[in-house]
Amino acid sequence: MTTPNVEAVKLDELNCWRIRHGQAEVLVAQQGAHILSYQIDGQPPIIWLNDKATFKTGKSIRAGVPVCWPWFGKFERNPQSVQAMHTGEQPAPAHGLVRAMDWELGGIEAESNGIKVEFKLPYPEGGLPGWPHQVDLTLTLRLSDELQFSLTSHNRGSDSVSLSQALHTYFAVSDVRNVHVDGVKGLDYIETLDDWKTHSQQGDLHFAGETDRIYLDTPPQLSIVDSTWERRIVLTSTGSRTAVIWNPWIDRAAALSDMDNDGWQRMLCIETANVMSDVVTLAPGASHTMGVSVASKAL
């Protein structure tokens, strides 16, 4: 049984935990239950900690793994069943309501081959702003010879609830122009940069400009092949049939105050998601878990 190696640290205004197992280290912020980075000693980072990310109370962090819930992206682009859940008069913020909230540390424990950490977001008194549904959230992280993280939604109310969600993971790459994504060949995808039209992927996905695509009916396994760093980052998902692949490229990155102008070169988002027709509907008492394991393999 592994002895948990956990250190409480603070990044500017945010309480965080540095968790180690063997040669692997993951950094997690209490705000948003936000995984900030993941790295193995002597290797390039696997999950990208943006150099210009800001760590301020109440401000979402552009790095690592933001939790987008109970809707993903622009609210008005979500299916009507998800939009109907929002009752507030104020505009619904992009990517949901929980990224800037403090989660409770549910526990840290040793397992036979690693460390398990849980963060919980119980239904708050009075509900979330404009979202009065009794759904509890748990983010479970397991660090062993790979990193696994999952998000469980549990409907404790008396009515059904529909939601979309994503684990918005920023992966570190040597240069996005020199990597490709394996596993998407032949898949249909929604091209948000082409009036949300549906296209079919021809071959592996390479990058030569801004990319913002929603891949449909994705297989459980996708991977980022990075020949410069001589590795393949393998993503194995559960509870998800959609993946969002995003890179802002030059112009969009230049417009982001919390990203270096060339930061787009060093990151690629592959977001494990339940979006579009893959939204989740929870009957009273039901729960749903969406998760992904991340492993770095030598080429």
Steps between C-alpha positions, in 0.01 A plus 500: 500500500638837394535774762330813366750775423294818510619855564272801549623798294363838402515656154432870544146503649412132450542201730649203318640154560815349349455123482783259420517128429831352391635732232162654417366829634162668462401846624134568588325822607210495744322761289319311227658167608735609224786271398774750409784279380621142465860405440739207538851576625751549220229529231315795344168585669194302391226738617586861421540763770473823301783741595259796506213332687366712785411354838242739641197429717186483288685507165506197272845359421616454140720192544488137605151348517212745551173326596222628270160423656190497485541623145790525261608793283257773407174437680283578197682231296382228738197280428166634617478236772815647659394862450165426665679422826613864538244724668705810574446842347872572483696381192632146539883504496689286250610158628261488792505592866758299697845598368548780751333338802688350794449125522540298820791261534314174550800291592846379407580132530757246396407222262690185408667666202464873559312787662132593485374854562136613502355848472131557566259779412177438692181670391532847656226653709281694261651323200741624238425840342207447264533121529282374791558125455617270777797335334817417695837484325808291578833523321712190564870498416722193500876528455694180431702413190247722319257775596129428516234758578122480487198718570190348660164681500238366745143628474360524853191693395150387406513610133707386203797721411675542161857624481801524272856495628868470416836435662671776300852354500796705375775260392862609469658446158841582351338703220138451395603540135706180527255269681192312388198336659451129436156335531278754325532373142155460341313671786238766442570831668330835540722777365416797719718724280286414195153596624475182707476278193567127525806361320676162484860468617738387226805329650665600825451855628793736438506870589564795272264765641240573766311182588169466686322175420251274674562137403194275518473133599865491593671171590615449860865563406664798331866597507731794435808391305796731566806385307722785627449389859494134384179420681135418458251637754223241518153609616252231598155638579191362675146635509563722197429477126620846398836674499575867442837579340615860528799720434467881479793553259655844449220757496284349773799447730609862450155610620525299823652701784586186697697321227833585340471602135686182407334285767282334237808319369550314828147372565219295352162448662324166467193526718318191621138611474127437502373758250255534209296175472724345769352710782423329830149474644484386862181359644439565871758303698710418193869577449738519207880481493711639217874455518831452324831335567817661368819305433826600331656231282834507320481487120 
